[in-house]
């Protein structure tokens, strides 16, 4: 009877029979996958520091350098408002936006591992070009290659981690991506702090060191295994079974393997995954996972702080080394918060982290705006007390983001989609994320110049909206097998009517 139950069940129906043990092989594959985050994180952290370095500005952006020197001892919202300078940061994300569609095809047809390797190679080329840059076009071309690496890496790595992990620890494992992203940001800020004192080529060292995580990712990607899900999808069943046994640490993987095969059969029947994704039965996943969460993750305002922390602090009257050190402190908060989230997200759940941290972030944005409205913009440096308060508030904001929208912005979308549309959906996730990342990167300094402290009130209002979005529309996904996620929407107060309507139509059609 037990065998009959296994045979008759659909994808995810045998989840209660899954078995797994911790193995070093599993740890290695997850570590390699998580290194993709370091590619993203290092560049995220290094850009803001480099664009505030005098040697870099004097060589490539002399107008900004002259303007900065003129306001050296003053506070000025518009000190770094230069669209070509911000293009140095945002061009990477525009490139990632385009490359994610190529990454989707490669991920679906050649696997997650191949996509990770291609991303590492592209990132390595970009790091070399940036370190050797002689003019602005060379800088931008290097950024385009870096964007290609991020487009491929962000497409494949969250899928890789989610598919390798057992359901009971999928949240913690997937957040390795966010952890290494934060580690990369922190290391980049530390590097910038020291290279800022190396004249005149310290900025070259900062940009060139981006090649280290790329090399590690490339070497690790060559030796790591493809995911069982992807191998089944490619028809390599014997190999998939062996990898599943090895990564789960047991021979008793019949139930999970049968679920993978069932899910793969559904996936093979899908010839146009992007068209299928638009069906009503996938509307909740599309709205929440592919559109809402990736966009809102950037609209929190946190990445503006990460991109431009040194620039922001210098605009607020901090000295060069003080601004780099302050941004190092805030990015340390991001790393600590990610560790907290890794250990607690599978215990407390995704919704509680989103909502609790959202309230803290709203308060921090309001406090920042009020302090700047009262104390800033009068042509003098901020006092030590006010400066310390701003650093603390930004620290608390990043701490809240780092255990909620930062890691969960990648984790939750990677959980929501069934295998047949997973690659297509992940490409949309990355695409939407990169659109808003690029827009925020390109427009933040302009907005800071014109809206002044109001930019922080705007971010606060957006966090209110996204918190309501999570409260009303996102079901809890902790410890739910990926193959059973669709059941959450069939029983959700809002989504059930949309999902069941199409299900009833399909049943009527087949009858």
C-alpha positions as CSV (number, residue, x, y, z in Angstrom):
1,X,0.0,0.0,0.0
2,X,2.8,2.3,0.8
3,X,4.3,1.8,-2.6
4,X,1.0,2.5,-4.2
5,X,0.7,5.7,-2.3
6,X,4.0,6.9,-3.5
7,X,3.2,6.0,-7.1
8,X,-0.1,7.7,-7.1
9,X,1.0,10.9,-5.5
10,X,1.7,14.1,-7.5
11,X,4.7,16.4,-7.0
12,X,5.1,17.2,-3.4
13,X,2.6,14.6,-2.1
14,X,5.4,12.4,-0.7
15,X,7.1,15.2,1.2
16,X,6.5,13.5,4.5
17,X,8.6,10.6,3.4
18,X,11.7,12.6,2.5
19,X,14.9,11.8,4.4
20,X,18.2,13.6,4.7
21,X,21.4,13.8,6.7
22,X,24.0,16.6,6.9
23,X,27.0,15.8,4.7
24,X,30.2,17.6,3.8
25,X,29.3,17.2,0.1
26,X,26.1,19.1,0.7
27,X,28.0,21.8,2.6
28,X,30.6,22.2,-0.2
29,X,27.9,22.5,-2.9
30,X,26.0,25.1,-0.9
31,X,29.2,27.1,-0.2
32,X,30.1,27.2,-3.9
33,X,26.6,28.3,-4.8
34,X,26.6,30.9,-2.1
35,X,29.8,32.4,-3.4
36,X,27.7,33.9,-6.1
37,X,26.5,36.4,-3.5
38,X,30.1,37.6,-3.0
39,X,30.3,38.6,-6.6
40,X,27.3,40.8,-6.2
41,X,28.2,42.0,-2.7
42,X,31.8,43.0,-3.4
43,X,30.9,45.2,-6.3
44,X,27.9,46.6,-4.4
45,X,30.2,47.7,-1.6
46,X,33.2,48.8,-3.7
47,X,31.4,51.2,-6.1
48,X,30.4,53.8,-3.5
49,X,33.8,53.9,-1.9
50,X,35.6,54.3,-5.2
51,X,33.3,57.0,-6.5
52,X,34.2,59.1,-3.3
53,X,38.0,58.7,-3.8
54,X,39.7,61.9,-4.9
55,X,42.2,60.1,-7.1
56,X,39.4,58.3,-9.0
57,X,37.3,61.5,-9.3
58,X,40.3,63.7,-10.4
59,X,41.2,61.2,-13.2
60,X,37.7,60.4,-14.6
61,X,35.3,63.1,-13.2
62,X,37.3,66.3,-12.7
63,X,34.1,68.5,-12.5
64,X,32.8,66.5,-9.6
65,X,36.3,66.6,-8.0
66,X,36.4,70.4,-8.3
67,X,32.9,70.7,-6.9
68,X,33.8,68.4,-4.0
69,X,36.8,70.5,-3.1
70,X,34.8,73.7,-3.2
71,X,32.4,72.2,-0.6
72,X,35.1,70.3,1.4
73,X,34.1,71.7,4.7
74,X,30.4,72.1,4.1
75,X,27.4,70.0,3.9
76,X,25.8,69.9,0.5
77,X,23.0,67.6,-0.7
78,X,24.2,68.1,-4.4
79,X,27.9,67.6,-3.9
80,X,28.0,64.3,-6.0
81,X,25.0,64.9,-8.4
82,X,26.5,63.8,-11.7
83,X,24.7,61.5,-14.0
84,X,27.8,60.1,-15.7
85,X,29.3,59.3,-12.3
86,X,26.1,57.5,-11.2
87,X,26.1,55.7,-14.6
88,X,29.4,54.1,-13.4
89,X,27.3,52.4,-10.7
90,X,24.0,51.8,-12.5
91,X,25.4,50.5,-15.8
92,X,26.3,47.3,-14.1
93,X,22.6,46.7,-13.3
94,X,21.3,47.7,-16.7
95,X,23.7,45.1,-18.1
96,X,22.5,42.5,-15.6
97,X,18.9,43.2,-16.6
98,X,19.7,42.3,-20.2
99,X,21.8,39.3,-19.4
100,X,19.3,37.7,-17.2
101,X,17.2,36.6,-20.3
102,X,20.2,34.8,-21.7
103,X,20.8,33.3,-18.3
104,X,17.3,32.0,-18.2
105,X,17.8,30.0,-21.4
106,X,21.2,28.7,-20.2
107,X,19.8,27.7,-16.7
108,X,16.9,25.8,-18.2
109,X,18.7,24.0,-21.0
110,X,22.3,23.5,-19.6
111,X,21.7,23.7,-15.9
112,X,22.4,25.9,-12.9
113,X,26.1,24.9,-12.7
114,X,26.9,26.1,-16.3
115,X,25.2,29.4,-15.6
116,X,27.2,29.9,-12.5
117,X,30.5,29.2,-14.4
118,X,29.6,31.6,-17.2
119,X,28.7,34.3,-14.6
120,X,32.1,33.9,-12.9
121,X,34.0,34.2,-16.2
122,X,32.1,37.4,-17.1
123,X,32.7,38.9,-13.7
124,X,36.4,38.1,-13.9
125,X,36.7,39.9,-17.3
126,X,34.9,42.9,-15.9
127,X,37.2,43.1,-12.9
128,X,40.3,43.1,-15.0
129,X,38.9,45.8,-17.4
130,X,38.0,48.1,-14.5
131,X,41.3,47.7,-12.7
132,X,43.1,48.6,-16.0
133,X,40.7,51.4,-17.1
134,X,42.3,54.4,-18.8
135,X,39.1,56.2,-19.7
136,X,35.3,56.3,-18.9
137,X,34.3,54.0,-21.9
138,X,36.7,51.4,-20.6
139,X,35.2,51.7,-17.1
140,X,31.7,51.3,-18.4
141,X,32.6,48.3,-20.6
142,X,34.1,46.7,-17.6
143,X,30.9,47.4,-15.6
144,X,28.9,45.8,-18.4
145,X,30.9,42.6,-18.0
146,X,30.4,42.7,-14.3
147,X,26.7,43.1,-14.9
148,X,26.7,40.0,-17.0
149,X,28.3,38.1,-14.2
150,X,25.6,39.4,-11.8
151,X,22.8,38.6,-14.2
152,X,24.0,35.0,-14.6
153,X,24.8,34.6,-10.9
154,X,21.6,36.0,-9.5
155,X,19.6,33.9,-12.0
156,X,21.3,30.6,-11.0
157,X,22.5,30.8,-7.4
158,X,19.1,31.2,-5.6
159,X,17.7,28.3,-7.6
160,X,20.8,26.2,-7.0
161,X,20.6,26.7,-3.3
162,X,16.8,26.2,-3.0
163,X,17.0,23.0,-5.0
164,X,20.0,21.5,-3.2
165,X,18.5,22.2,0.3
166,X,16.0,20.0,2.1
167,X,12.7,21.7,2.9
168,X,13.4,21.9,6.6
169,X,16.4,24.1,6.2
170,X,15.8,25.7,2.8
171,X,15.5,29.2,4.3
172,X,18.8,29.1,6.1
173,X,20.6,27.5,3.1
174,X,19.2,30.0,0.6
175,X,20.3,32.8,2.8
176,X,23.9,31.8,2.3
177,X,23.5,33.9,-0.9
178,X,22.6,36.9,1.2
179,X,25.3,36.2,3.8
180,X,28.1,36.1,1.2
181,X,26.6,39.2,-0.5
182,X,26.9,41.0,2.9
183,X,30.4,39.6,3.5
184,X,31.4,40.9,0.1
185,X,30.0,44.4,0.9
186,X,31.8,44.4,4.2
187,X,35.1,43.3,2.7
188,X,34.8,45.9,0.0
189,X,34.3,48.7,2.5
190,X,37.3,47.5,4.5
191,X,39.4,47.4,1.3
192,X,38.3,50.9,0.3
193,X,39.2,52.2,3.8
194,X,42.8,51.2,3.2
195,X,43.2,51.7,-0.5
196,X,41.9,55.3,-0.1
197,X,45.3,56.0,1.5
198,X,47.2,54.5,-1.5
199,X,47.9,57.3,-4.0
200,X,47.3,57.5,-6.9
201,X,46.1,54.0,-7.8
202,X,44.3,52.8,-4.7
203,X,41.0,52.7,-6.6
204,X,42.5,50.2,-9.1
205,X,43.3,47.8,-6.3
206,X,39.7,48.1,-5.0
207,X,38.2,47.4,-8.4
208,X,40.8,44.7,-9.3
209,X,40.3,42.7,-6.1
210,X,36.7,41.9,-7.4
211,X,38.4,39.2,-9.4
212,X,39.1,37.1,-6.3
213,X,35.6,36.0,-5.6
214,X,35.1,35.4,-9.4
215,X,38.1,33.0,-9.5
216,X,36.9,31.2,-6.4
217,X,33.4,30.9,-7.9
218,X,34.8,29.6,-11.2
219,X,37.0,27.0,-9.6
220,X,34.2,25.9,-7.2
221,X,31.7,25.8,-10.0
222,X,33.8,23.4,-12.0
223,X,34.0,20.9,-9.1
224,X,30.5,21.2,-7.7
225,X,27.5,19.0,-8.7
226,X,24.5,20.0,-10.8
227,X,21.2,20.0,-8.9
228,X,19.1,16.8,-9.0
229,X,16.2,18.9,-10.2
230,X,18.1,20.2,-13.2
231,X,19.6,16.8,-14.0
232,X,16.1,15.3,-14.0
233,X,14.9,18.1,-16.2
234,X,17.7,17.3,-18.7
235,X,16.8,13.6,-18.7
236,X,19.9,12.5,-16.8
237,X,18.0,10.3,-14.3
238,X,20.8,8.0,-13.2
239,X,23.1,10.9,-12.5
240,X,20.3,12.8,-10.8
241,X,19.6,9.9,-8.5
242,X,23.3,9.6,-7.5
243,X,23.6,13.3,-6.8
244,X,20.4,13.2,-4.7
245,X,21.7,10.3,-2.6
246,X,25.0,12.0,-2.1
247,X,23.6,15.4,-1.2
248,X,21.0,13.9,1.1
249,X,23.5,11.4,2.7
250,X,21.1,8.4,2.3
251,X,20.1,5.8,-0.2
252,X,16.5,6.2,0.8
253,X,15.5,9.0,-1.6
254,X,12.7,7.2,-3.5
255,X,10.0,9.5,-2.4
256,X,11.9,12.7,-3.2
257,X,13.2,11.3,-6.5
258,X,9.7,10.4,-7.7
259,X,8.5,13.9,-6.9
260,X,11.3,15.3,-8.9
261,X,10.4,13.1,-11.9
262,X,6.8,14.0,-11.6
263,X,7.6,17.7,-11.5
264,X,10.0,17.3,-14.4
265,X,7.3,15.7,-16.5
266,X,5.1,18.7,-15.9
267,X,8.0,20.9,-16.8
268,X,8.8,19.1,-20.0
269,X,5.2,19.5,-21.1
270,X,5.6,23.3,-20.9
271,X,7.0,24.6,-24.2
272,X,6.5,28.3,-23.5
273,X,7.2,28.9,-19.8
274,X,6.8,32.6,-20.0
275,X,3.3,32.2,-21.5
276,X,2.4,29.6,-18.8
277,X,3.6,32.0,-16.1
278,X,0.8,34.4,-17.1
279,X,-2.0,31.9,-16.4
280,X,-4.4,32.8,-13.6
281,X,-3.3,29.8,-11.5
282,X,0.2,31.3,-11.3
283,X,-1.0,34.8,-10.7
284,X,-0.2,34.9,-7.0
285,X,3.4,33.7,-7.7
286,X,3.8,36.3,-10.5
287,X,2.4,39.2,-8.5
288,X,4.2,38.4,-5.3
289,X,7.4,36.6,-6.3
290,X,8.3,37.9,-9.7
291,X,7.0,41.5,-9.5
292,X,6.2,42.7,-6.0
293,X,9.0,41.5,-3.8
294,X,11.9,42.1,-6.2
295,X,10.7,45.7,-6.8
296,X,10.0,46.4,-3.2
297,X,13.4,45.1,-2.1
298,X,15.1,48.0,-3.9
299,X,12.5,50.6,-3.0
300,X,13.3,50.1,0.7
301,X,16.1,52.6,0.1
302,X,18.7,50.3,1.6
303,X,20.7,49.7,-1.6
304,X,20.9,53.5,-2.0
305,X,22.7,53.5,1.4
306,X,24.9,50.5,0.3
307,X,25.7,52.0,-3.1
308,X,26.5,55.5,-1.8
309,X,27.2,55.2,1.9
310,X,30.6,56.9,1.7
311,X,29.2,59.5,-0.7
312,X,26.2,60.1,1.6
313,X,28.3,60.5,4.7
314,X,30.7,62.9,2.9
315,X,27.7,64.9,1.6
316,X,26.5,65.1,5.3
317,X,29.9,66.6,6.3
318,X,31.9,63.6,7.3
319,X,35.5,63.5,6.3
320,X,36.7,61.0,3.7
321,X,38.1,58.4,6.1
322,X,35.3,59.0,8.5
323,X,32.7,58.3,5.8
324,X,34.4,55.1,4.7
325,X,34.6,53.9,8.3
326,X,31.0,54.8,8.9
327,X,29.9,52.8,5.9
328,X,32.0,49.9,7.1
329,X,30.1,50.0,10.4
330,X,26.7,50.0,8.7
331,X,27.6,47.2,6.4
332,X,28.8,45.2,9.4
333,X,25.2,45.5,10.6
334,X,24.1,43.9,7.3
335,X,26.3,40.9,7.9
336,X,25.2,40.5,11.5
337,X,21.6,40.7,10.5
338,X,21.9,38.1,7.8
339,X,23.4,35.6,10.4
340,X,20.4,36.3,12.7
341,X,18.0,35.7,9.8
342,X,19.8,32.5,8.8
343,X,19.3,30.9,12.2
344,X,15.8,32.2,12.9
345,X,13.9,32.4,9.6
346,X,12.9,28.7,9.5
347,X,11.7,29.0,13.1
348,X,9.8,32.3,13.1
349,X,8.9,32.4,9.4
350,X,9.1,34.9,6.6
351,X,6.0,37.1,7.3
352,X,7.1,37.9,10.9
353,X,10.5,39.0,9.7
354,X,9.1,41.2,6.9
355,X,6.5,42.9,9.2
356,X,8.6,43.4,12.4
357,X,11.6,44.7,10.5
358,X,9.4,46.9,8.3
359,X,8.1,48.8,11.3
360,X,11.7,49.4,12.5
361,X,12.7,50.6,9.0
362,X,9.8,53.1,8.8
363,X,10.8,54.6,12.2
364,X,14.5,54.9,11.1
365,X,13.6,56.7,7.9
366,X,11.3,59.2,9.8
367,X,14.0,59.9,12.4
368,X,16.7,60.4,9.7
369,X,14.4,62.8,7.8
370,X,13.6,64.8,10.9
371,X,17.2,65.1,12.0
372,X,18.3,66.3,8.5
373,X,15.4,68.7,8.3
374,X,16.4,70.4,11.5
375,X,20.2,70.1,11.5
376,X,21.4,69.8,8.0
377,X,21.9,72.1,5.0
378,X,23.1,75.2,6.7
379,X,26.6,75.3,5.3
380,X,28.4,73.9,8.3
381,X,29.5,70.4,9.4
382,X,27.2,68.3,11.5
383,X,28.1,68.1,15.2
384,X,29.7,64.9,16.5
385,X,26.5,64.1,18.4
386,X,24.2,64.5,15.4
387,X,26.7,62.6,13.2
388,X,26.8,59.7,15.7
389,X,23.0,59.7,15.9
390,X,22.7,59.4,12.1
391,X,25.2,56.5,12.0
392,X,23.3,54.7,14.7
393,X,19.9,55.2,13.0
394,X,21.3,54.0,9.6
395,X,23.0,51.1,11.5
396,X,19.6,50.1,12.9
397,X,17.9,50.5,9.5
398,X,20.4,48.3,7.8
399,X,20.1,45.8,10.7
400,X,16.4,45.5,10.1
401,X,16.7,45.3,6.3
402,X,19.5,42.7,6.6
403,X,17.2,40.2,8.4
404,X,14.1,40.9,6.2
405,X,13.9,42.4,2.8
406,X,17.6,41.7,2.0
407,X,17.7,37.9,2.3
408,X,14.0,37.2,2.0
409,X,13.8,39.3,-1.2
410,X,15.8,36.4,-2.8
411,X,14.6,33.5,-0.7
412,X,10.8,33.9,-1.0
413,X,10.7,34.2,-4.8
414,X,12.9,31.1,-5.2
415,X,10.4,29.1,-3.1
416,X,7.2,30.1,-4.8
417,X,7.5,28.7,-8.4
418,X,7.0,25.1,-9.5
419,X,9.7,23.5,-11.6
420,X,8.0,23.9,-15.0
421,X,8.2,27.7,-14.8
422,X,11.0,28.2,-12.3
423,X,13.8,29.3,-14.7
424,X,11.5,31.7,-16.5
425,X,10.1,33.1,-13.3
426,X,13.6,33.5,-11.8
427,X,14.7,35.5,-14.9
428,X,11.8,37.9,-14.3
429,X,12.7,38.1,-10.6
430,X,16.2,39.1,-11.5
431,X,15.0,41.4,-14.3
432,X,12.6,43.3,-12.1
433,X,15.2,43.5,-9.3
434,X,17.8,44.9,-11.7
435,X,15.4,47.4,-13.2
436,X,14.7,48.9,-9.9
437,X,18.3,48.5,-8.7
438,X,19.5,50.4,-11.7
439,X,16.9,53.1,-11.4
440,X,17.6,53.7,-7.7
441,X,21.3,53.7,-8.4
442,X,20.9,56.2,-11.2
443,X,18.4,58.5,-9.6
444,X,19.3,58.5,-5.9
445,X,21.9,61.2,-5.9
446,X,19.7,63.4,-8.2
447,X,16.8,62.8,-5.8
448,X,18.9,63.5,-2.8
449,X,19.9,66.8,-4.4
450,X,16.3,67.9,-5.2
451,X,14.2,66.2,-2.5
452,X,16.8,66.7,0.2
453,X,15.6,65.0,3.5
454,X,12.3,64.3,1.8
455,X,13.9,61.3,0.0
456,X,14.0,59.4,3.3
457,X,10.3,60.2,3.9
458,X,9.6,58.8,0.5
459,X,11.3,55.6,1.3
460,X,9.5,55.4,4.6
461,X,6.1,55.7,2.8
462,X,7.1,53.0,0.4
463,X,8.0,50.7,3.2
464,X,4.5,51.2,4.7
465,X,3.0,50.1,1.3
466,X,5.2,47.0,1.0
467,X,4.5,46.0,4.6
468,X,0.8,46.1,3.8
469,X,1.5,44.1,0.6
470,X,3.2,41.3,2.7
471,X,0.5,41.4,5.4
472,X,-2.4,40.9,3.1
473,X,-1.0,38.9,0.2
474,X,1.9,36.7,1.2
475,X,1.2,33.3,2.9
476,X,3.8,31.8,5.2
477,X,6.2,29.4,3.3
478,X,8.5,28.3,6.1
479,X,9.3,24.5,5.9
480,X,6.8,23.9,3.1
481,X,8.3,21.7,0.3
482,X,8.6,23.7,-2.9
483,X,6.3,21.2,-4.7
484,X,3.5,22.0,-2.2
485,X,3.7,25.8,-2.2
486,X,0.8,26.1,-4.7
487,X,-1.5,24.6,-2.0
488,X,-1.0,27.7,0.1
489,X,-2.6,29.9,-2.5
490,X,-5.5,27.5,-3.0
491,X,-6.4,28.1,0.7
492,X,-5.5,31.8,0.9
493,X,-8.3,34.3,1.7
494,X,-7.6,36.4,-1.4
495,X,-5.8,34.2,-3.9
496,X,-8.0,31.1,-3.6
497,X,-10.8,32.7,-5.8
498,X,-8.4,33.5,-8.6
499,X,-6.6,30.2,-8.5
500,X,-9.6,28.0,-8.1
501,X,-11.5,29.7,-10.9
502,X,-9.0,28.6,-13.5
503,X,-8.7,25.2,-11.8
504,X,-12.5,24.7,-12.1
505,X,-12.3,25.8,-15.8
506,X,-9.6,23.2,-16.5
507,X,-11.7,20.5,-14.8
508,X,-14.8,21.4,-16.8
509,X,-12.7,21.4,-20.0
510,X,-11.3,17.9,-19.4
511,X,-14.8,16.6,-18.5
